[in-house]
Amino acid sequence: MLKQLNAQFEAQNTTMNARKGLTPKSDEDVVIVSMARTAMTRAKKGNQRNTAPEAMLAPVMKDVVKKAGIDAKLIDEICIGNVLQPGAGSTSSRMAQFLADIPDTTSLYAVDRLCSSGL
């Protein structure tokens, strides 16, 4: 049994070392440069209950770009996570993108997790 376990670890180490050699740096690499979130409040009762999602998200997007220290024109893709927005929040997220002065050539997708981890 011990030999079987050792063999699995050895195979795993060999695979991990092989991966290091297969991933040279490239201009096409995916890079996450920054992230941020809005403040948490109670749904339909908190201080932001009358604030549109795009009004909350636009300053967050501006802050992310500022903290990353990059030109917004260099952003290829944006991913927004949210909970319980109609259409997964894609329309309001796209509007926030425009309000944050991120070009319309940047693609955006929204993910609605429907769980507390997205809060």
Order of alpha helices (4+ residues) and beta strands (2+ residues): alpha-alpha-beta-alpha-beta
